Amino acid sequence: MAVDTAVAHPGPSRASIGELLRGWRRRRSLSQLELALEADVSSRHVSFVETGRARPSREMVLRLAEHLDIPLRERNRLLLAAGYAPVYAERSLGEPEMAPIHQALDRFLRAHEPYPAVVINRHHNLVSANDALGALTEGVAPELLEPPSNALRVALHPAGMAPRVLNLEEWSAHLLHRLRREAALTADPELKQLHDELAGYPGVCLEPPRDEDAAGAIVVPLRLRFAERELAFFSTISTFGSAVDITLDELMIEAFYPANAATAAHLLEGISAR
């Protein structure tokens, strides 16, 4: 809920609004002039805000945050640093207001079967999944699947999917590259910690191995040993557009699709056998 009431200014141990804005601007590789032009404000005002010589209005904080593409959770932090109350709520998926979202997610997961699909949060912890996920998680240590189960940890842990991933070097490099990008865009220290943990697992690579045969590839597949078969998948990641709730803004849906006809046929066989 949006509230205009000002709150106490941040204490000396908390980063100022100017420091926070400067950090986000530099993270986005923008000069003060470039940000000013994009947000339709004067570069002088941007400079004054960053150096603490001017206190931005609530509207100015939100305008600059929008043009810097700052996550909603961090926009609340900017508002607090500037002396204003947060405007973005963070609701549980179990709350009545979120029922349409919860239902939409459930419908998507079921409709995507017999192909695996998961809903994950900003730290890649599993929120929900469909029954087809078992094709990916067969043989994973039960403790890795206990809530809060982390999808990337399940994928790359030596007691997780990793022993069954036939192209572990290539796949892990893809996942870690994506995780580094997310950590850079969101400035979330937990993502950086997760990256460092995963990078230390055996067989995991930071950079993909050189493969001349892969030069014409379309996607990086997940090649997985399943019983006596090899299954191959690619995935897509979807987010909610126009989210104004923090929980919704941070949800991602990863849907896996068969990368070849043999994988599709195997998954369809499972449905017909039920």
C-alpha positions as CSV (number, residue, x, y, z in Angstrom):
1,M,0.0,0.0,0.0
2,A,1.3,3.4,-0.9
3,V,1.8,5.7,2.1
4,D,3.1,9.3,1.8
5,T,3.9,9.8,5.5
6,A,7.6,10.5,6.0
7,V,9.5,8.4,8.5
8,A,12.7,9.0,10.5
9,H,15.8,9.6,8.5
10,P,18.3,6.8,8.2
11,G,20.8,6.5,11.0
12,P,24.5,7.0,10.5
13,S,25.1,3.2,10.0
14,R,22.6,3.1,7.1
15,A,23.6,4.0,3.6
16,S,22.3,7.4,2.5
17,I,19.9,7.8,-0.5
18,G,22.8,9.5,-2.4
19,E,25.1,6.5,-1.8
20,L,22.5,4.0,-2.8
21,L,21.6,5.9,-6.0
22,R,25.2,6.3,-6.9
23,G,25.8,2.6,-6.4
24,W,22.9,1.6,-8.6
25,R,23.8,4.1,-11.3
26,R,27.3,2.8,-11.5
27,R,26.0,-0.8,-11.5
28,R,24.0,0.1,-14.6
29,S,27.1,1.8,-16.2
30,L,25.4,5.2,-16.5
31,S,26.8,8.6,-16.1
32,Q,24.9,11.3,-14.1
33,L,24.1,13.0,-17.4
34,E,22.8,9.8,-19.0
35,L,20.6,9.0,-16.0
36,A,19.3,12.6,-16.0
37,L,18.4,12.5,-19.7
38,E,16.6,9.2,-19.3
39,A,14.7,10.3,-16.2
40,D,14.0,13.8,-17.7
41,V,15.7,15.7,-14.7
42,S,18.7,17.9,-14.6
43,S,22.1,16.4,-14.1
44,R,22.7,19.0,-11.5
45,H,19.9,17.7,-9.4
46,V,21.1,14.1,-9.8
47,S,24.6,15.3,-8.6
48,F,23.1,17.1,-5.6
49,V,21.1,14.1,-4.6
50,E,24.1,11.8,-4.8
51,T,26.3,14.1,-2.8
52,G,23.6,14.8,-0.2
53,R,23.2,18.5,-1.1
54,A,19.5,17.9,-2.0
55,R,16.9,15.6,-0.6
56,P,14.8,14.1,-3.4
57,S,11.0,14.0,-3.3
58,R,9.3,10.6,-3.0
59,E,8.3,10.9,-6.6
60,M,11.9,11.6,-7.7
61,V,13.2,8.5,-5.8
62,L,10.6,6.4,-7.6
63,R,11.3,8.0,-11.0
64,L,15.1,7.4,-10.7
65,A,14.5,3.9,-9.4
66,E,12.3,3.1,-12.4
67,H,14.9,4.3,-14.9
68,L,17.6,2.4,-13.1
69,D,15.5,-0.8,-13.2
70,I,15.9,-1.3,-9.5
71,P,14.1,-4.3,-8.0
72,L,11.0,-3.4,-5.9
73,R,12.5,-4.7,-2.7
74,E,15.5,-2.3,-3.2
75,R,13.1,0.6,-4.2
76,N,11.6,0.3,-0.7
77,R,15.1,0.6,0.7
78,L,15.8,3.7,-1.3
79,L,12.5,5.3,0.0
80,L,13.5,4.5,3.6
81,A,16.9,6.0,3.1
82,A,15.3,9.2,1.7
83,G,13.0,9.4,4.7
84,Y,9.8,8.0,3.2
85,A,7.7,4.9,3.9
86,P,7.9,1.9,1.6
87,V,5.3,1.7,-1.1
88,Y,5.6,-1.9,-2.3
89,A,4.0,-4.7,-0.2
90,E,5.3,-8.2,0.1
91,R,2.5,-10.7,0.4
92,S,2.6,-14.4,0.9
93,L,1.2,-16.6,-1.9
94,G,-1.2,-18.0,0.7
95,E,-2.9,-14.6,1.3
96,P,-6.4,-14.1,-0.2
97,E,-5.3,-11.3,-2.5
98,M,-2.8,-13.6,-4.1
99,A,-5.3,-16.4,-4.8
100,P,-5.6,-15.5,-8.6
101,I,-1.8,-15.6,-8.9
102,H,-1.6,-18.9,-7.0
103,Q,-4.3,-20.4,-9.2
104,A,-2.6,-19.2,-12.4
105,L,0.7,-20.7,-11.3
106,D,-1.0,-24.0,-10.5
107,R,-2.8,-24.1,-13.9
108,F,0.5,-23.5,-15.8
109,L,2.4,-26.2,-13.9
110,R,-0.3,-28.8,-14.5
111,A,-0.8,-27.7,-18.2
112,H,2.9,-28.1,-18.8
113,E,3.0,-31.8,-17.9
114,P,4.4,-34.2,-19.0
115,Y,7.3,-31.7,-19.1
116,P,8.9,-30.5,-15.9
117,A,8.3,-27.0,-14.6
118,V,9.1,-25.2,-11.4
119,V,8.3,-21.9,-9.7
120,I,11.3,-20.4,-7.9
121,N,12.0,-17.2,-5.9
122,R,14.8,-14.7,-6.2
123,H,17.3,-17.0,-4.5
124,H,16.2,-20.0,-6.7
125,N,14.4,-21.7,-3.8
126,L,11.7,-23.9,-5.0
127,V,8.2,-22.5,-4.4
128,S,6.2,-25.0,-6.4
129,A,6.6,-27.7,-9.1
130,N,4.6,-30.1,-11.2
131,D,4.8,-33.9,-10.9
132,A,7.0,-34.2,-14.0
133,L,9.9,-32.8,-12.0
134,G,10.7,-36.3,-11.0
135,A,12.3,-36.9,-14.4
136,L,15.0,-34.4,-13.3
137,T,15.3,-35.2,-9.6
138,E,15.4,-39.0,-9.6
139,G,18.2,-40.1,-7.4
140,V,18.7,-36.7,-5.7
141,A,19.5,-37.0,-2.0
142,P,16.3,-36.4,0.0
143,E,17.9,-33.7,2.2
144,L,18.5,-31.6,-0.9
145,L,14.8,-31.7,-1.6
146,E,13.7,-30.7,1.9
147,P,12.2,-27.1,2.0
148,P,13.7,-24.6,1.3
149,S,15.0,-26.7,-1.6
150,N,17.3,-24.6,-3.8
151,A,17.0,-25.5,-7.5
152,L,20.6,-24.6,-8.4
153,R,22.0,-26.5,-5.5
154,V,19.9,-29.6,-6.5
155,A,21.2,-29.2,-10.0
156,L,24.9,-29.0,-9.2
157,H,25.5,-30.6,-5.8
158,P,27.4,-33.9,-6.0
159,A,24.5,-35.6,-4.2
160,G,22.0,-33.9,-6.5
161,M,21.5,-34.1,-10.2
162,A,25.2,-33.6,-11.1
163,P,26.3,-37.3,-11.3
164,R,23.5,-37.8,-13.9
165,V,24.3,-34.7,-16.0
166,L,26.3,-35.8,-19.0
167,N,27.4,-32.3,-20.0
168,L,28.1,-31.0,-16.5
169,E,30.9,-28.7,-17.4
170,E,28.8,-27.0,-20.1
171,W,25.6,-26.9,-18.1
172,S,27.1,-25.7,-14.9
173,A,29.0,-22.9,-16.7
174,H,25.6,-21.8,-18.2
175,L,23.9,-21.8,-14.8
176,L,26.7,-19.9,-13.1
177,H,26.9,-17.3,-15.8
178,R,23.2,-16.7,-15.4
179,L,23.6,-16.5,-11.6
180,R,26.5,-14.0,-11.9
181,R,24.3,-11.8,-14.1
182,E,21.4,-11.9,-11.6
183,A,23.8,-11.1,-8.7
184,A,25.1,-8.1,-10.7
185,L,21.7,-6.8,-11.7
186,T,20.1,-7.1,-8.2
187,A,23.1,-6.5,-5.9
188,D,21.8,-9.4,-3.8
189,P,24.7,-10.7,-1.6
190,E,22.9,-14.1,-1.1
191,L,23.1,-14.7,-4.8
192,K,26.9,-14.0,-4.7
193,Q,27.2,-16.4,-1.8
194,L,25.2,-19.1,-3.6
195,H,27.4,-18.6,-6.7
196,D,30.6,-19.1,-4.7
197,E,29.2,-22.2,-3.0
198,L,28.2,-23.8,-6.3
199,A,31.5,-22.9,-8.0
200,G,33.3,-25.0,-5.4
201,Y,31.4,-28.2,-6.2
202,P,33.4,-30.9,-8.0
203,G,33.0,-30.9,-11.8
204,V,31.5,-27.4,-11.9
205,C,33.0,-24.9,-14.4
206,L,32.9,-21.1,-14.5
207,E,33.4,-20.9,-18.2
208,P,32.1,-23.3,-20.8
209,P,34.6,-25.7,-22.4
210,R,35.6,-25.0,-26.0
211,D,33.6,-27.1,-28.4
212,E,33.8,-26.5,-32.1
213,D,30.8,-28.8,-32.6
214,A,28.6,-26.5,-30.5
215,A,29.3,-23.5,-32.7
216,G,26.0,-23.8,-34.5
217,A,24.0,-24.8,-31.4
218,I,20.7,-22.9,-30.7
219,V,20.6,-23.5,-26.9
220,V,22.6,-25.1,-24.2
221,P,20.8,-28.4,-23.5
222,L,20.6,-30.2,-20.2
223,R,21.7,-33.8,-21.1
224,L,20.6,-36.1,-18.4
225,R,21.1,-39.9,-17.8
226,F,17.7,-41.4,-16.9
227,A,17.8,-45.2,-16.3
228,E,19.3,-46.6,-19.6
229,R,18.3,-43.5,-21.6
230,E,19.7,-40.0,-22.3
231,L,17.2,-37.2,-21.9
232,A,17.8,-33.7,-23.3
233,F,16.0,-30.5,-22.3
234,F,16.1,-26.8,-22.8
235,S,14.3,-24.3,-20.6
236,T,12.6,-21.0,-20.7
237,I,12.3,-18.5,-17.8
238,S,9.2,-16.3,-17.4
239,T,8.4,-13.5,-14.9
240,F,5.2,-11.5,-14.2
241,G,4.9,-8.3,-16.1
242,S,3.9,-5.1,-14.3
243,A,4.3,-6.6,-10.8
244,V,3.9,-4.1,-7.9
245,D,4.1,-6.7,-5.2
246,I,7.6,-7.8,-4.1
247,T,6.8,-11.5,-3.9
248,L,5.4,-11.5,-7.4
249,D,8.2,-9.3,-8.8
250,E,10.7,-11.9,-7.6
251,L,9.0,-15.1,-8.8
252,M,10.3,-16.9,-11.8
253,I,8.8,-19.8,-13.7
254,E,11.3,-22.2,-15.4
255,A,9.7,-24.5,-17.9
256,F,11.6,-27.4,-19.4
257,Y,11.0,-28.7,-22.9
258,P,12.3,-31.8,-24.7
259,A,15.3,-30.9,-26.9
260,N,14.8,-34.0,-29.1
261,A,12.1,-36.4,-30.3
262,A,13.4,-39.2,-28.1
263,T,13.0,-37.2,-24.9
264,A,9.5,-36.1,-25.9
265,A,8.5,-39.6,-26.7
266,H,9.8,-40.9,-23.4
267,L,7.9,-38.3,-21.4
268,L,4.7,-38.9,-23.3
269,E,5.1,-42.7,-22.7
270,G,5.0,-41.9,-19.0
271,I,1.7,-40.1,-19.3
272,S,0.1,-43.0,-21.4
273,A,1.4,-45.5,-18.8
274,R,-0.6,-43.9,-16.0
